[in-house]
């Protein structure tokens, strides 16, 4: 049985899906198999993948738990709307985030995260760390995250025309529950469909000291539908729709704990996305492999706070049209993409709403050239043109080229070496919606320019695997609205993040073991980042270890453990004083039992086994010991939690 080298969802190591098929598993829900994929870029090895199978076993319920076993990714804790993703210390505002190719730009409120995802929906989540290649889309300064949703065929068994999957889960911490129902089927041999709905309801959870963490109770709903049609032997069409809602009592600034100046108010978010994917792959023709993605997505946040009922709204529409041609030893991918954005802010019923509009047009070419049987060259070029009409009637326009170059050399059948360089440009974009009426853009605002250099190796011999890489990413003229006045988006300086990643794994019969280590140092003009002062840029993270052990005890029973261990930062100097970021170690266990093979599965997951009290390093640091900064702290993570899941396949 083929296996995924490096168990990337737990190790964040070298890409496995482009090299092997996915692990197959017997469960009530058929294993979601990761298809082999062609990845173009300066180093295909920089792509990492989180699999649906592992999300199911650990019963992931939010964005943080999707990536908790990847050492390069950290996600702020607390209520779901406050969760922000950091990749190599850089905030997700510097990344290109897509769902089935639909771009998710814009930001409704700087005190909330801009990404929400339902793990039950995911087929896989791919991470490309470091400045993206030419195909990564516009503005991939610090990398790209691509969420891919399930197809009907991922759930249907061979020869089956219709099926259903019912799931229920109980969470002891917060006394919550989660239910989902999926119906999938084929109308005929060419057309199939999938419909899914989920609902999650929980009270405020308790931290490791058994104290209630106020403002973390939530109700989350998801509706999703996908239609897949094979128009001919050469053409495939996918049309999907997703609507996701999150509502609850949140502090006015959900990124911080409730306090006298940060009271709890009703807050809701809603995201709606339409996506059309079309593929044309002519038979026996190496010149054409066409892909078209068209999308429209909206993200709304409504808060009934001390200033009344306000809402922020971001809307994006766009497309990506590309073709791949095989010309001898060259694999050329080239295309055009375009995105139109609008951000709006205003009180309910206000006809004179603050808004601003921006767009970006990109042209790109990426070549993968097999120079010899051992040496592979990747080279590409991207052109982007940005325009922005802001709230103050200022117009900005930026354009430029972004090249990339990479080499991979197979030194021996077991050992490969790789190195790469990539650049990206991002012009001024629409701003945080909730700041439209209180801040402006510097008239001299310039484009941000990023570059990443990376070297590494990949070793495989039988069941043993080892990899390593070193990287540095620089972002010149980073754009932010610094703490204090005037409230102005400006070029605040140069960002630099550098680090090392080491990973190893061993697979022997029914047992798999793995360990990885990530060191990162993120700075702005030489000063280490923190969440409070550099909101929207990044943060400092302690050295991070992740580990896993998986054991297939029998055909019907799987057992596993994963751990995440973060070294403390004793002193982090800020403009208002010195803060510390204590270290922590967290252990999770799971047991998956197939009571009725391919029909009924029970999953028992124990999160935070030792009931550790800790503040995730991606959350806002603790400033409460500094005079006049009481209440400036992120939420502590949940304490010990028992989760029981039941899946019934009809």
N, C-alpha and C positions, 0 to 999 in steps of 0.2 A: 504494500500500500504506500503510495507516495506521501511524503509529509512536507510540511512547510518549514524549510530551514530557517532557524532563528526565531520561530514563534513570535512574529513581529509585534502582535498586539501586546505582548508582554515584554518585549525586549527593545523595540524601536531600533532594530538593526537593519541589515541589508535587505532589500526587497526580495520577497520570495515568490510573489505571485507571477512574476514574469519568467520564473525559472521552473516552477513546479505546479502541479495541480494542487487544489486545496485538500486538507484532511477530510476524509469522508467519515461520517458519524451516523450511528443508528440512534434515532430519537423520535419522539412524537412529532416534532417538526423536522422535515427532511433537512439534512445539512445543506447550508447555503454554500455551494461550491464556487470558489473564486476562479474564474476562467483565466487562462494564460493571457497576458496582455503585452502589447508592444508599448514600451515607454521610451519616448525620445527626450533627450536633454543632455546636459553637460556630463551627467553621471547618473545613469538609470538607477544606480544603487542608492541614490538619495531618497527614493520613494519607499514609503513604509505603509503597511496595511493593517487595519484592525478588522477581524473577522466576526461575522454574525454569530458563529458558533460559540465563541468565547464570551460575547456579550450576553448570550442566553445563559451560559453556565453561571456567571457571576451576577445575573439578573440586573444588568445595568439599567438605571432609571433616568439618567440625565447626562449632560455633556461631560461632566467631570468623570463619570464612571466609564464613559466610552474610551477615554484616553488615560486612565489612571495607571495603566501598566506600561506606558511609553515614557521613557525617562527624558526625552527631548520636549515633551509636552506637559505643561502644568495648567490646571484650570482652577480659578478661584472658587471657593466654596460658598456656602450660604444658600439663600433662596435661588431657585433656578434662573430667575431673571437677572440676578447679580453675577452669574458665572461668566467670567472672561477667560479666553484661551490665550496662553503664552507659548510660543514656539521658539526654543532657544533664547528665551528671555524677552522676545519681542511680542507685543500685544497683537491680537488678531486684526486690529485696524490696519496693520501693515502687511496683511496677508490677503491672498485672493481665495475667497471661500465660495464653493459652488455646491449645489445639490442637483445631481443629474445634469450638470453643465449649466444650470441656472445660477448666475452670479448673485451673491448676497452682499452687496455693498451698503454703504450708508450706516447711520447710527441715530437712534431715536433719542437716547439720553446717556450722557457719559458716565452716569452712576449705575448703569445696567449693562449687561452683556448684549452683544448684537447677534449672537448665534443661539438658536434653540433647535434641538433635534430630538426626535423620538427614536431611541435605540431599537425598538421593535421593528422599525421601518427599514433598518439598514441591511443591505447586502454586504457592504464593506465601507470603510472609511480610509481614504488614502491620504498620506501626508508627504509632501515634498518640502523638506527643510532647506532653507537657504534660498537665495534669489532664484526665481524660476527661469526655466528655459524659454525659448521663443513661443512654445505652445501653451505655456502656463496661464496665459491671459494677461490683461492689462494690470499693471500695478502690483505685481507679485514681488514686492521689495524684500520681504523676509521669508517668502515661501508660499505654498498653496496647500489648502485642505479641500479634498474632493469627497463629498458624501454620495454614495451610489445606493439607490433604493432597490428593493426586490422586484423581480418580474414574476408573473404567474408561473412560468416554468421552473422557477426556483423552489416552488412549493408543491407543484404537481408531480406525482410519481409517473414513471413510464407506463403508458397505456391508460392513464387515468384521464377522465374528461372533466371531473368536478371534484372539489374537496373543500373542507373547512377546517379551521384551527381555532380552538378556544383556549384562552389562557387566563389564569387568575393567580394573583400573587398577594401575599400578606407581608407587611413590614412591621416588625415589633416596635421599632423606634419611631414615634410619631403615630403609632397605631393606624398606619395607612394601608391602602390596598390599591391594586392595579388590575384592570381587566382589559382584555383585548379580544377581538373577534376578526377573523379573516376568512373571506370567501373567495375562491379562485376557480377558474375553469376555462375550458376551451369551447368556443362556439362551433368551431370546425377545425380542420388541420392547420388553418392559416391565422385564425384570430383567437385571442385569449384575453382574459381580463382578471383583475385583482381588485378587491375592495377591502379596506381595513379601517377599523375604528379602535381607539384606545381611550381609556379614562383612568385617571389616577387622582386619588384624594388622600391627603394626609394632614395630620395636625402638626404643630410645631415639634421639631425633633429635640432630643436632649443631647448635650455634649458629653464628653468623657467624665465630667464632674456631676452628671445627672441634673444639670440645670437646663431649663427650657431655653431654647434659642428662639427668641421672639421674631416674628415676621417670616418664618420659614414654612408655615402651613400653606398649602397650595391645592388648587384644583386644575388639572391639565387635561385637555381634550385634543384628540387628533382625528381627522378624517382624511383618508387617502384613497385614491382610485387611479388605476393605470390600465390602459388599453394597449395591447400589443398586436400588430398586424403584419403578416408577411404578405406584402403586396404582390410579390413575385419571388422567384428563386433568388433574385438579386437585390430586392428592396425590402427593408424593414422599417416600420413606423411605430413609434412609442408616443403616447399622449398621456400625461399624468397631471393630477391635481392634488394639492395638499393644502389643508387648513389646520393650523395649530394654534391653540389658545392656552394661556396661562393666566390665572387670576387668584388674588388673595390679598390679605392685609400686609402691606410692605411698609418699611420705613420710607420716608420721603426720598431719601438717598439710599437705595437698597444695598449699595456697596458697603455701607457702614451700618453698625449696629443701631437699634433704636435708642434714642436718648431724648433729653429735654428739648433739644433743638431739632431733633430728627424723629418726629412722631410717626406712628403707623397710620397709613391711609389706604383706601382701596386702590389697587393698581392692577391693570390688566394689559396683556400684550396679545397681539394676534398677527400671525403671518399667513399669507395666502400666496401660493405659487402655481402657475400654469407652465408646463414645459412640453415642448414638442421636439422629439428626436427622430431624425430620419437618416437612414444609412443606405447607400447604394454601392454594392460590391459586385461588379460585373464578373461573370465566370470566365476564367482563363484570360484575364486581362490585368496585367501588372501595372498599368498606367493609372487606373482609377480605383479609388477606395474613398468614396465621398461620405462625409458626415456633416449634418446640419443640426444645430441646436438653436431653438428659438424659445424665448421665455418672457414672462411678465411676473414680477414678484412685488408684493407690498408687505410692509412691516409697520404695524401701528402700536403705539403705547399710549394708554389713557390713564391719567392719575387725577383722582379727586382729592387734592391736597389743600394746604392752607391758602393757596392762591386761587382756589376754585377748580373747576373741571377743565383741565388742559389735555391736549393730545399732541403727540408728535407722529409724523408719518413719513416714511421713505418709500419711494416707488422706483423700480428699475425695470426697463425693457431692453431687450437686446437679442443678438444672434451671434453665432460662431459658425462659419462655413469653411470647411477644410477638406483637402484631398491628400492622399498618400500615394506616391508613385514609386515603384521599384524599377530602378534603372541600373542594371548590372549589380555592382556591389553597393549601390547607394539606395537608401530608403529616405525619400524626400517627403516631408509633410509641410504643406504651405496653405495659407488661407487668409481670411479677413474676419475680424470680429468688431462689433460695435455695441455700445451700451449708452442708454439715455437715463439719467437720474434726476429725481426731484425730491427735495426735502421740504416738509411743511410743518409749521407750528402754529397753534392758536387755541384760544378758549373755545369751548363748545358754542356753536352758533355764530361765531365771529366771521363775517364775510370778508374782512380785510386781513387775510391770513399772511403771516410772514412765510416766504418760500424762496428757494433758489434752485437753479437748474444747471446741470452740467452734463457733458457727454465725452466719450472717448472713442476714437476710431483707431484700430490696429491692423497692421499687415505683418505677416510673419512667414519665415522659412526656416525649417529645421532639417538637417541632414544627418543621417546615421550611416557612416561609411565603414565597411569592413575592409580595411587596408590589407590585412593578411589574415590568415587563419587564427592568429593570436591577438592582433592589434585592431581595436575598434576606435574610430574617430567620430565624435559628435561635434557639430558646429552649426550655429544658427544665428539669425538676425531678426530683430523685431523693430518695427516703426510704430510709434504711438503719437496721436495728436489729441490733446486735452483742451476743452473750453469750459469755462464756468461763468455764469451770470449770477452774481451774489445778491443778497438782500439789499445792499447799499448801491445797487446799480453799477457796480464795478464789473468789468469784463477781464477775464484772465485767459491767456492762450499759451500753451506750452507744447513743444513737440521735440522728438529726438529718436535716436537709434539705440538699440540695446543688443550687443553681440553676446555670444556665449561660445565656449570651446571646451572640449573634454576629451580625455584619452582613457582607454581601458586596455590593459595588457595582461593576457593570460600567461603568466610566467611559467607555471607548471599546470598539469591537469587539476591540481588542487588549489593553487594560489593565483589570485588575480590582483593586480594593482590598478588604481584609478586616480585621476586628478582632473579637476575642472575649474573653470572660471566663468562666471555669468554676471551680466549687468541688467538692470531694470530701471525704468524711469516712471515717475508718477507726478502728474501735474496737480494743481489745486483742484479739490473735489468739493461736492456739497458737504456742508458741515453737520455736526451734531444738531438735531432738530431743536432740542430744548435750550440751545444757546443762540438760536437765530435772533432773538429779540434783545440779547444782552451782550453780544460780542460781534466783532467784525473781522475783516481780513486786512492784513497789511497790504497797502497798495503796491509794495515791491515784492510780494510773495513770489518765490521761485519754485521750480519743480524739485522734488526729491529724487536723488539718484543713488541707487544701491549697487553694490558689487559683492560677490561672494567668491572666495577661493577655498578649495577643499581638496584634500588628499586622503587616500585610505587604501585598505586592503580587505580582501575577502578570501577566507580559507575554508575548504570543505574536504573532509576525508572520512568516508563512511558515515557513521553517526555523529561525528565530531564536527563542530562548526565554530569558527572564530572570525571576528571582523573588528575593524577599527577605523576611525577617521578623525581628522583634525580639520577645523574650519575657522574662517573669520569672515564676518559680514560687516560691511560699512555702509551707512546710509548718510549721504551728505545733504545738508540743509533740511534736516527733518522738520516737519511742520507740526506745531502744537500750540495750544492756548495755555501759557504758563500760569501757575498759581499767582494770584495777586492782580493788580490792575496796572495798565488798562487791559480790559478783556479783548485780546487781539490774537488772532491766529497769525503766526509768524514763523520764519525759519529760525529755530531755536538753537541749532548747532548740528554737530555730527555725532551720529549714533555708531557704536561699535560693539558687536557681540562676537565673542570667540570662545572656542571650547574644544573638547575632546569627547568622543563616544567610543566605548569598548563593549563588545558583546560576545558571549560564548554560549553554546548550547550543546547538549549531548542527548542522543536518542538511542535507546536500547530496548528492543522488544516493546513491551507495553508502557515503558517509563520514559518520560522526557524531563530534562532538567535544564534550567537556563539562568543566566546572570548577566546583567549589563550595568554599566556605569556611565554617567554623563556629568561632565564639569562644564560650567558656563559662566562667563563674566560679561555682563552687559553694562555699558557706560554711555553717558552723554557728555561730550567734551571732557572726558577723563573722570567724571564723577559717576559713581555707581547709581543705577536707577532704583527708584522706589515708586510704588503705585500711587501714593498721594500726590507727589509733586509732578510726576511725569505721566499723568493719566493719558492714555492713548498711545504711549510709546513703548513701555516695557517695565520690567522689574528685575530685581536681583534674586537669584535662586541658589540655594545651597546645593552642594554636590549630591547627586541623586543616584541611588542604586535601586534597581528593580530585579526581582527574581521570581521564578516559578517552578513548580513541580506538578506534573500531570501523570496520573497512573490509571490505566484501564484495568481495573480489578477483574472484570469479567465482561462478557458480551453485553451485559445489561447494567453494569455499574462502572461509573467513572468518578475518580476522586482527584482533588487538586488543591493547591495552595499558591497564593501569590503574595508578595510583599513589596512594599515601597518604603525606602529609607532615605531620609533627607538630612544632610548635615546642617547644623545651625550656623547662622551668621551672627557673630558676637556683637559687632558694632557696624551699623550702617549710618553714615553721616548724611543728614538732611539739612535743609535751610532753616529748620526750626528746632533742631536738636538731634541727638543720636538715638536710634532705635535698634532693637535686637530682633532677630528672627530665629527663635529656638528650633532645634532639630526635632525630628520625630521618626518613628517607625510604625508602620501599620501592616497587620496581617489579615488576609482574607482566606476563607476556606470554602470549598463547595463539594457537594456530593450529588451526582445525577443518576437516578435509578429509573430504568425502563421497566415499569411494572407490566406493561403489555407492549411488546416490541412493535414499533411503528404506530402505536395507538395512544398509549398513556405513559407520560413521563412525569416524575416528581423531581424537583430540584430544591436542595436545601443549601442555602448560602449563609455564611456567618461573616459579617463585615466588621472590621476593627475588633478583632478577636480579643485583644487585651484592654479594650475600653480606653484607648489613649485619648487624652485631652490635648488638642493641638490646633494651631492656626496654619492652614496651608500657606506655603510661601508665595502662591499666586494671589492670595487675598490681600486686602489692604493691611499694611503693617500696624502694629499696636503703638499708637501715639499717646495713649491715655495718661502716661506718666509725665507728659510735658504740660505745664500750665497752659490753660485755655484751649487744650486739645482733647478734653474729655469727650468720649464718643467717637473719636476718629480711630476706628478699628474694624476689621472685617469680622465675620461671624466664625466662631469655632466650628469645627467639623463634627458630624454626628459621632456619638459614642458607639458602643457595641450594638449591633443590630442583627436580628435573625430574620431571614427572608425565606418564605416557603412558596414555591411556585408549582403550579399544576398545569400541564398542557395536554389537551385531548384532541387527537387528530381524527377527524370524521372522514 
